[in-house]
């Protein structure tokens, strides 16, 4: 059950990160959701590594949400840097 909550948290974090980041992000809605899930995993890892926060323990804790959104922003910005500047000939 914790993994389902973590996926939902990542999906919502991806949407929030997409709203926060200005401009056009690469990919569509589904790509953003996938990047949000990856970002939630990254944010959970950052929170546990730096601050000893168990992001998977509590779905409604503000720490889980904060680090998930931060991780999603990081992942979307990395994807934007890699894929956003490609031009077709």
C-alpha distances in whole Angstrom, upper triangle without the diagonal:
4,5,5,6,9,10,11,12,14,16,17,18,20,22,23,24,26,28,29,30,34,35,34,31,31,29,28,25,23,24,23,20,19,21,19,16,18,19,16,16,20,19,17,19,22,21,20,23,26,24,22,19,16,14,10,11,12,11,14,16,19,19,16,17,21,20,18,21,23,22,22,25,26,25,26,30,30,29,32,34,34,34,35,39,39,42,43,47
4,5,5,6,9,10,10,12,14,15,16,18,20,21,22,24,26,26,28,31,33,32,29,29,28,27,24,22,23,22,18,18,19,17,14,16,17,13,13,16,16,13,15,18,17,16,19,22,21,18,15,12,10,7,8,9,8,12,13,16,16,12,14,18,17,15,18,20,18,19,22,23,22,24,27,27,27,30,32,32,32,33,37,38,41,42,46
4,5,5,6,9,10,10,12,14,15,16,19,20,20,22,24,25,26,30,31,30,27,27,25,24,21,19,20,19,16,15,16,14,11,13,14,12,11,15,15,12,15,18,17,16,19,22,21,19,17,13,11,8,10,11,10,14,16,18,17,13,15,18,16,14,17,19,17,17,21,21,20,22,25,25,24,27,29,29,29,30,34,35,38,39,42
4,5,5,6,9,10,11,12,14,15,17,18,20,21,23,24,26,29,30,29,26,26,24,23,20,17,19,18,14,14,16,14,11,14,15,13,13,17,17,15,17,20,19,19,22,24,24,22,19,16,13,10,12,12,10,14,16,18,18,14,15,18,17,15,17,20,18,17,21,22,20,22,25,25,24,27,30,29,29,30,34,34,37,38,42
4,5,5,6,9,10,11,12,14,16,16,18,20,21,22,24,27,29,28,25,26,24,23,20,18,19,18,14,15,16,13,11,14,15,11,12,16,15,13,16,18,17,18,21,23,21,20,17,14,11,8,10,9,7,10,12,14,15,11,12,15,15,12,15,18,16,16,19,21,20,21,24,25,24,27,29,29,29,30,34,35,38,39,43
4,5,5,6,9,10,10,12,14,15,16,18,20,21,22,25,27,26,23,24,22,21,19,17,17,16,13,12,13,11,8,11,11,8,8,12,11,10,13,15,14,15,18,20,19,18,14,12,9,7,10,9,7,11,12,14,13,9,10,13,12,9,12,15,13,13,17,18,16,18,21,21,21,24,26,26,26,27,31,32,35,37,40
4,5,5,6,9,10,10,13,14,15,17,19,20,21,24,25,24,21,21,19,18,15,13,14,13,10,9,11,9,6,9,11,8,9,13,13,12,15,17,17,18,20,22,22,21,18,15,12,10,13,13,11,13,15,16,16,12,12,15,14,11,13,15,14,12,16,17,15,17,20,20,19,22,25,24,24,25,29,30,32,34,37
4,5,5,6,8,10,11,12,14,15,17,18,20,23,25,23,21,21,20,18,15,13,15,13,10,11,13,10,8,12,12,10,12,15,14,14,17,19,18,19,22,24,23,22,19,17,13,12,14,13,9,12,14,15,16,12,11,14,14,11,12,16,15,13,16,18,17,17,21,22,21,23,26,26,25,26,30,31,33,35,38
4,6,5,6,9,10,10,12,14,15,16,18,21,23,23,20,21,20,19,16,15,15,13,10,12,12,9,8,11,10,7,10,13,11,11,14,16,15,16,19,20,19,19,16,14,10,10,12,11,8,9,11,12,12,8,7,11,11,7,9,12,12,11,14,16,15,16,19,20,20,21,24,25,25,25,29,30,33,35,38
4,5,5,6,9,10,10,12,14,15,16,19,21,20,17,18,17,16,13,12,12,10,7,8,8,5,4,7,7,5,8,10,10,10,13,14,14,16,18,20,20,20,17,15,11,11,14,14,11,13,14,14,13,10,9,11,10,7,8,11,9,8,11,13,12,12,16,17,16,18,21,21,21,22,25,27,30,31,35
4,5,5,7,9,10,11,13,14,16,19,20,18,16,16,15,13,10,9,10,8,5,7,8,5,6,9,9,8,11,13,13,14,17,18,18,20,22,23,23,23,20,19,15,15,17,16,13,15,16,16,16,13,11,14,13,10,10,13,12,9,12,15,13,13,16,18,16,18,21,21,21,21,25,26,28,30,34
4,5,5,6,9,10,11,12,14,17,19,18,16,18,17,15,12,12,13,10,8,10,11,7,9,12,11,9,13,15,13,14,18,18,18,20,23,23,23,23,20,19,15,15,17,15,12,13,14,14,15,12,9,12,12,9,8,12,12,10,12,15,14,14,17,19,18,19,22,23,22,22,26,27,30,32,35
4,5,5,6,8,10,10,12,15,17,17,15,17,16,15,13,13,13,10,8,10,9,6,8,10,8,7,11,12,10,12,15,15,15,18,20,20,20,20,17,17,13,14,17,15,12,13,14,12,12,10,7,9,9,6,5,8,9,6,9,11,11,11,14,16,16,17,19,21,20,20,24,26,28,30,34
4,5,5,6,9,10,10,14,15,14,11,13,12,12,9,10,9,6,5,8,6,4,7,9,8,8,11,12,12,14,16,17,17,20,21,22,22,23,20,20,16,17,20,19,16,16,17,16,16,14,11,12,12,9,7,10,9,6,8,11,9,8,12,13,13,14,17,18,17,17,21,22,25,27,31
4,5,5,6,9,10,13,14,13,12,14,13,11,8,10,11,7,7,10,10,7,10,13,11,12,15,16,15,17,20,20,20,23,25,25,25,26,23,22,19,19,22,20,17,17,18,17,18,15,12,13,14,11,9,12,12,9,10,13,13,11,14,16,15,15,19,20,19,18,22,23,26,27,31
4,5,5,6,9,12,14,14,13,16,16,15,12,14,14,10,10,13,12,9,12,14,11,12,15,16,14,16,19,18,18,21,23,23,23,24,21,21,17,19,21,19,16,16,16,14,15,14,10,11,12,10,7,10,11,9,9,12,13,11,13,16,16,16,19,21,20,19,23,25,27,29,33
4,5,5,6,10,12,12,10,13,14,14,12,13,12,9,10,12,10,8,11,12,9,11,14,14,12,15,17,17,17,20,22,21,22,23,21,21,18,19,22,20,18,18,18,16,16,14,11,11,11,9,6,8,9,6,5,9,10,8,10,13,13,12,15,17,17,16,19,22,24,27,30
4,5,5,8,9,9,8,11,11,11,9,12,11,7,9,12,10,9,13,14,12,13,17,16,16,18,21,20,21,24,25,25,25,27,24,24,21,22,25,23,21,21,21,19,19,18,15,14,15,13,10,11,12,9,8,11,11,8,10,13,12,11,15,16,15,14,17,20,22,24,28
4,6,7,9,10,10,14,14,13,12,14,14,11,12,15,13,12,15,17,15,16,19,19,18,20,23,22,22,25,27,26,26,28,25,26,22,24,26,24,21,21,21,19,20,19,15,15,16,14,11,13,14,11,10,14,14,11,13,16,16,14,17,20,19,17,20,22,24,26,30
4,6,10,11,11,15,16,16,15,17,16,12,14,17,14,13,16,17,14,15,19,18,16,19,21,20,20,24,25,24,24,26,24,25,21,23,26,24,21,21,20,17,18,18,14,13,14,13,10,10,13,10,8,12,13,11,11,15,15,14,16,19,19,17,20,22,25,27,31
4,7,9,8,12,14,14,14,16,15,12,14,16,13,13,16,16,14,16,19,17,17,20,22,20,21,25,25,24,25,27,25,26,23,25,28,26,24,23,23,20,20,20,17,15,16,15,11,11,13,10,7,10,11,8,8,12,12,10,13,16,15,13,16,19,21,24,27
4,7,8,12,15,15,15,18,17,14,17,19,16,16,20,20,17,20,23,21,20,24,25,24,25,28,29,28,29,31,29,30,27,29,31,30,27,27,27,24,24,23,20,19,19,18,15,15,16,14,11,13,14,11,10,14,14,11,13,16,16,13,15,18,20,23,26
4,6,10,12,13,14,17,16,13,17,19,16,17,21,21,19,21,24,23,22,26,27,26,27,31,31,30,31,34,32,32,29,31,34,32,30,29,29,27,27,26,23,22,22,21,17,17,18,16,13,15,15,12,11,14,13,10,12,15,14,10,12,15,16,19,22
4,7,9,10,11,14,13,11,15,16,15,16,19,19,18,21,23,22,22,26,27,26,28,31,31,31,32,34,32,32,29,30,34,32,29,30,30,28,28,26,23,23,23,21,18,18,19,15,13,15,15,11,11,13,12,9,12,13,11,8,11,13,14,17,20
4,6,8,10,12,10,8,12,13,11,12,16,16,15,18,20,19,20,23,24,23,25,28,28,28,30,31,30,30,26,27,31,30,27,28,28,26,26,24,21,21,20,18,16,16,16,12,11,13,11,7,8,10,8,6,10,11,9,7,10,12,14,16,20
4,7,10,11,8,8,12,12,11,13,16,15,15,18,20,19,21,24,24,24,26,29,29,30,31,33,31,31,27,28,32,31,28,29,30,28,28,26,23,23,22,20,18,18,17,14,13,14,12,8,10,10,7,6,9,9,6,6,9,10,12,14,18
4,7,8,5,7,10,10,10,12,15,15,15,18,20,20,21,24,25,25,27,29,30,31,32,33,31,30,27,28,31,30,27,29,30,28,28,26,23,24,23,20,18,19,18,14,15,16,13,10,12,13,9,9,13,12,9,9,12,12,14,15,19
4,6,5,6,9,10,11,12,15,16,16,18,20,21,22,24,26,26,28,30,31,32,33,34,31,31,27,27,30,29,26,27,29,28,28,25,23,23,23,20,18,20,19,15,15,17,15,12,14,16,12,12,16,15,12,12,16,16,17,18,21
4,6,5,6,9,10,10,13,14,15,16,19,20,20,22,24,25,26,28,30,31,31,32,29,28,25,25,28,27,23,24,26,25,25,23,20,21,21,18,16,18,17,14,15,17,15,12,15,17,14,14,18,18,15,15,19,19,21,21,25
4,5,5,6,9,10,11,12,14,15,17,18,19,21,23,24,25,27,29,30,31,31,28,27,23,23,26,25,22,24,26,25,25,22,20,21,21,17,17,19,17,14,15,17,14,13,16,17,14,15,18,18,16,16,20,20,22,22,26
4,5,5,6,8,10,11,12,14,15,16,18,20,21,22,24,26,27,28,29,30,27,26,23,23,26,26,23,25,26,25,24,22,20,21,20,16,16,17,15,12,13,14,11,10,13,13,10,12,15,14,12,13,17,17,19,20,24
4,5,5,6,9,10,10,12,14,15,16,18,19,20,21,24,25,26,27,27,25,24,21,21,24,24,21,22,23,22,21,19,17,17,17,14,12,14,13,9,10,12,10,7,11,12,10,11,14,14,13,13,17,18,20,22,25
4,5,5,6,9,10,10,13,14,15,16,18,20,20,22,24,25,26,26,23,22,19,18,22,21,18,19,21,20,20,17,15,17,16,12,12,14,13,9,12,14,11,10,14,15,13,14,18,17,16,17,21,21,24,25,29
4,5,5,6,8,10,11,12,14,15,17,18,20,21,23,24,25,25,23,22,18,18,21,21,19,21,22,21,21,18,16,18,16,13,13,15,12,10,12,13,10,10,14,14,11,14,17,16,15,16,20,20,23,24,28
4,5,5,6,8,10,10,12,14,15,16,18,20,21,22,23,24,22,21,17,18,21,21,19,21,21,20,19,17,15,16,14,11,11,12,9,6,9,9,6,6,10,10,8,11,14,13,13,14,18,19,22,23,27
4,5,5,6,9,10,10,12,14,15,16,18,19,20,21,22,19,18,15,15,19,18,15,17,18,17,16,13,12,13,11,8,8,10,8,5,8,10,8,8,11,12,11,13,16,16,16,17,20,22,25,26,30
4,5,5,6,9,10,11,12,14,15,17,18,20,20,20,18,16,13,13,16,16,14,16,17,17,16,13,12,14,12,8,10,12,9,7,11,12,10,11,14,14,13,16,18,18,18,20,23,24,27,29,32
4,5,5,6,9,10,11,12,14,15,16,18,19,20,18,17,14,14,18,18,16,19,19,19,17,14,14,14,12,9,11,11,8,7,10,10,7,9,12,12,11,14,16,16,16,18,21,22,26,27,31
4,5,5,6,8,10,10,12,14,15,16,17,18,16,15,12,14,17,17,16,17,17,16,14,12,11,11,9,6,7,7,4,4,7,7,5,8,10,11,11,14,15,16,17,18,21,22,26,28,32
4,5,5,6,8,10,10,12,14,15,16,16,13,12,9,10,13,13,12,14,14,13,11,8,8,9,7,4,7,8,6,6,9,10,9,11,14,14,15,17,19,20,20,21,25,26,29,31,35
4,5,5,6,9,10,11,12,14,15,15,13,12,9,9,13,14,13,16,15,16,13,10,11,12,9,7,10,11,7,9,12,11,10,13,15,15,16,18,20,20,21,22,26,27,30,32,36
4,5,5,6,9,10,10,12,14,14,13,13,10,12,15,16,16,18,17,16,13,11,12,12,8,7,10,9,5,8,10,9,8,12,13,12,14,17,17,18,19,21,24,25,29,31,35
4,5,5,6,8,10,10,11,12,10,11,8,11,14,14,14,15,14,13,10,8,9,8,5,5,7,6,4,7,9,9,10,12,14,14,16,18,19,20,21,22,25,27,31,33,37
4,5,5,6,8,10,10,10,8,7,5,7,10,11,12,14,12,12,9,7,9,10,6,6,10,10,8,10,13,12,13,16,17,17,19,21,22,23,24,26,29,30,34,36,40
4,5,5,6,8,10,9,9,9,8,10,13,15,15,17,16,15,12,11,13,12,9,9,13,11,9,12,14,13,13,16,18,17,19,21,22,22,24,26,28,30,34,36,39
4,6,5,6,8,9,9,10,10,12,15,16,17,18,16,15,11,11,13,11,7,9,12,9,8,12,13,11,13,16,16,16,18,21,21,22,24,25,27,29,33,36,39
4,6,6,5,6,5,7,7,10,12,13,14,15,12,12,8,8,11,9,6,9,12,10,10,13,14,14,15,18,19,19,21,23,24,25,27,28,30,32,36,39,42
4,6,6,4,5,6,7,10,11,13,15,16,14,14,10,10,13,13,10,12,15,14,12,16,18,16,17,21,22,21,23,26,26,27,29,30,33,35,38,41,44
4,6,6,8,9,11,13,15,17,18,20,17,17,13,13,16,15,12,14,16,14,13,17,18,16,17,21,21,20,23,25,25,26,28,30,32,34,38,40,43
4,6,8,11,12,15,16,18,19,20,17,16,12,13,16,14,11,14,16,14,13,17,18,16,18,21,21,21,24,26,25,26,29,30,32,34,38,41,44
4,5,9,11,14,14,15,17,18,14,14,10,12,14,13,11,14,16,14,14,18,19,18,20,23,23,23,26,27,28,29,31,32,34,37,40,43,46
4,7,9,12,12,14,16,17,14,14,11,12,15,14,12,15,17,16,16,19,21,20,21,24,25,25,27,29,30,31,33,34,36,38,42,45,48
4,6,9,9,10,12,13,10,11,7,8,12,11,10,12,15,14,14,17,19,19,20,23,24,24,26,28,29,30,32,33,35,37,41,43,47
4,5,5,8,10,12,10,12,9,8,12,12,11,12,15,15,15,17,20,19,20,23,24,25,26,28,30,30,32,33,36,38,41,43,47
4,6,7,8,10,8,10,7,5,8,10,8,8,12,13,12,14,17,17,17,20,22,22,23,26,27,28,29,30,33,35,38,40,44
4,6,7,10,10,12,10,7,10,13,11,10,14,15,14,16,19,19,19,21,24,24,25,27,29,29,30,31,35,36,39,41,45
4,7,9,9,12,11,9,12,14,13,13,17,18,17,19,22,22,22,25,27,27,28,30,32,33,34,35,38,39,43,45,48
4,6,6,9,9,7,10,12,13,12,15,17,17,18,21,22,22,24,26,27,28,30,32,33,34,34,38,39,43,44,48
4,6,9,9,7,8,11,12,11,13,16,16,16,19,21,21,22,25,26,26,28,30,31,32,32,36,37,40,42,46
4,6,9,7,8,11,12,12,13,16,17,17,20,22,22,23,25,27,28,29,31,33,33,33,36,38,41,43,47
4,5,6,7,9,10,11,13,15,16,17,19,20,22,23,25,26,27,29,31,32,33,33,36,38,41,44,47
4,5,5,6,9,10,11,12,14,15,16,18,20,21,22,24,26,27,28,30,31,31,34,36,39,42,45
4,5,5,6,8,10,10,12,14,15,16,18,20,21,22,24,25,27,29,30,30,33,35,38,41,45
4,6,6,6,9,10,10,12,14,15,16,18,20,21,22,24,26,27,28,28,31,34,37,39,43
4,6,5,6,9,10,10,12,14,15,16,18,20,21,22,24,26,26,26,30,32,35,37,41
4,5,5,6,9,10,11,12,14,15,17,18,20,21,23,24,26,25,28,31,34,36,40
4,5,5,6,8,10,10,12,14,15,16,18,20,21,22,24,24,27,29,33,35,39
4,5,5,6,9,10,11,12,14,15,16,18,20,21,22,22,26,28,31,33,37
4,5,5,6,9,10,10,12,14,15,16,18,20,21,20,24,26,29,31,35
4,5,5,6,9,10,11,12,14,15,17,19,20,20,22,25,28,31,35
4,5,5,6,9,10,11,12,14,15,17,18,19,21,24,27,30,33
4,5,5,6,8,10,10,12,14,15,16,16,20,21,25,27,31
4,6,5,6,9,10,10,12,14,15,15,18,20,23,26,29
4,6,5,6,9,10,11,12,14,14,17,19,23,26,29
4,5,5,6,9,10,11,12,13,16,18,21,23,27
4,5,5,6,9,10,10,10,14,16,19,21,25
4,5,5,6,9,10,9,12,15,18,21,24
4,5,5,6,9,9,12,14,17,20,23
4,5,5,6,7,10,11,15,17,21
4,5,5,5,8,10,13,16,19
4,6,6,7,9,13,16,19
4,6,7,8,12,14,18
4,6,6,9,12,15
4,6,9,11,15
4,6,10,13
4,7,10
4,7
4
